[in-house]
């Protein structure tokens, strides 16, 4: 058809003229008009001609394909052309390219690493079936969260609730000894209700889970084991199901093996059943069960909360002595799991974003300076017919290509940083093994950040570089010089970098100061030259309290005779290492108070000599003695603050008290100094009972030595092996290492923030140096004339340094205001450090001033070395 050929010819002409952005709808209307005119000339009426033209749109489909193919091909050709030119341009300026790549790689890599960690810990859903339907249940007192739930309360919630498909519970995990085979082994065994795994939506990889009928009173002798224990203890044998595993002397039949990597809330390699009669929380005011539920389809967490509130009210009326003011708070499972690390990760994420912004401002300044030197090039291209849009596309291609290469380098940085962060940050057990490497989402994030960074750092320099007047730039002898707006803009970028840098320096200084305070705080005991490890005996081998007490007494006597041992003692929970177990104590003449009126403290039972071994001062009264044996009068030692809390107006020595969860009255025989038992950040109320009177089968051994504690590990292990081959000396560690490990999470946050602040400081120095060095190069003629007219070298030095001082002072002013506003973000991390700590602010200012002075001196030195004769000869 002649009209169709004319349209194709017209479009080809348009493509040749680079008018590829013509709208297809307009081309469609043009095509219809052409065909209509052809039909009218052939004698058809206007309406009929247009109808025929529209019926003939099939031919236009071919035109559309030609248009799309031509556009795509032309776009790809242009992109390849721009990319080749950008690579040549960057290759010719290798110094600029390397500096810009390193700066952007640090910013993009750090941001990607933190995003990957945040994605792993905060954003990615837990690896269970329909995780959005899973909730955690926490006990509350008078509306305040108060931790785990009573076992008896849990069963009431499970039986009365209609909002859950299933409601399960775990009583945590404890260390238990596997006996039989070549050697005994200590593992952590969890306690769960029969429906825990089905509630999470996780099926055993081998065998089966627990059955409802096995939750009977008296318990079932079955166990489910982890994939790791199956491989280690049973060599991965598929015949493991049905075999007997002895845990703490109790024979249990293996019925299932969980999938590799399965974890939930607590570390465990074997799981036993929580049954109707325990073994924990035998009374309603004992709380050690963590509740997790799966909501029914269509039931919201708010609806389930309303039902839980109604059940809590009914239980309060039914059991007023134990449930007054007690409730159950439902929390999204994912939010519950990441609550402890959310603030630290978000703080680090904000820190790396600031570093990335500083890097962007730095590279933008470099591009501005480079763009200034390319004014003649841009003017020549404009004179030869290039449009401003064409030049903008070329320059943006260069900056995006630069940032993409930096992003590839940043991925390597992110890989290293992310693996380190996942190892060191306390991200908890989210149900999967920690995996190294970056997944698809962080990699896509790195790519997106790289492209966005390229556009961000390149747009302003590109706009300024293309705003050229060809007639001026191409005049013979005209030198490209940066105008006042460009100078101000580059100076503004440096001010911004200084402001963000001082904010990071102050924040990291506060965190590091808190870390130092926490690391040097007096824990109330001496951790130096102290060895600790758990000793667990088998209950069936030592069935009576007297036999158990005799064994531990014999062990301590033998340990004290080892070379290098100063003293030795036992305790149920070592400070910092073994936390929790808060019980209530009240005067014996009073009735048991309600939970909200009870003074709770850390319950510890110790052997004679414990306070001496730990170097906890005995303030009044006496220590636990060897005479405080099974059958003797029960005794108790109170910490100083706890004694004042229970007996505010009376002398506690000689008085009797009752202790929650144990029978009988206890005589207060001593007062000891307060100590930090759970965390280094606070002292804890505590009371101490006689270990011999508590019928324990597992105690922590504390050995004070005059040599390296590690040198005693093997002698103690051999000593135990001689006494009983079924006894395990588990996780022997120097107490100093325990203290250091307790600070690991906070140390990583503090040091990481300090590291990023240091990187920001280095970037600021580069930016300030770049601005002043470029300023000197642009004003070399002016400086030469000044020197020729009699200006002194000191005057020239002051000229450059004043410029640096103005930029630095402006940045410090805005930065201090920002730091003052941002200290609220780090307040919750501070320990014995005020947000307005003068030392942190002063150190940050001095450090930045020192680095900035060094960055200013080199350009100033170059300025005073300018030879007026050489400058004037060039002009």
Buried (B, 14 or more C-beta within 10 A) or exposed (E): EEBBEBBBEBBEEBBEEEEBEBEEEEBBEBBBEBBBBBBBEEEBEEEEBBBBBEEBBEBBEEBBEBBEEBBEEEEEEBEEEBBEEBBEBBEEBEEBBEBBBBBBBBBBBBBBBBBBBBBBBBEBEBBBEEBEBBBBBBBBBEEEEBEBBBBBBBBBBBEBBEBBBBBBBBBBBBBBBBBEEEEBBBBBBBBBBBBBBBBBBBBBEBBBBBEEEBBEEEBBEBBBBBBBBBBBBBEEEEEBBEEEBBBBBBEBEBBBBBEEBBBBBBEBBBBBBBBEEBEBBEEBBBBBBBBBBBBBEEBEBEBBBEBBBEBBEEBBEEBEEBBBBBBBBBBBBBEBBBEEBBBBBBBBBBBBBBBBBBBBBBBBBBBBBBBBBBBBBBBBBBEEEBEBEBBBBBBBBBBBBBBBBBBBBBBEBBBEBBBBBBEBBEBBBBBBEEEEEBEEBBBEBBBEBBBBBBBBBBBBBBBBBBEBEBEEBBEEEEEBEBEEEBBEBBBBBBBBBBBBBBBBBBBBBBBBBBBBBBBEBEBBBBBEBBBBBBBBBBBEBBEEBBEBBBBBBEBBEBBBEBEBBBBBBBBBBBBBBBBEBBBBBBBBEEEBEBBEEBEBBBBBBBBBBBBBBBBBBBBBBEBBBEEBBBEEEBBBBBBBBBBBBBBEEEEBBEBBBBBBEBEEBBBBBBBBBBBBBBBBBEBBBBBBBBBBBBBBBBBBBBBBBEEEBEEBBEBBBEBBBEBBEBBBBBEBBBBBBBBEEBBEBBBBBBBBBBBBBBBBBBBBBBBBBBBBBBBBBBBBBEBBBBBEEEBEEEEBBEBBBEBBBEBBEBBBBBBBEBBBEBBEBBEEBBBEBEBEBEEBBEBBBEBBBEBBBEBBBBBBEBBBEBEBEEBEEEE
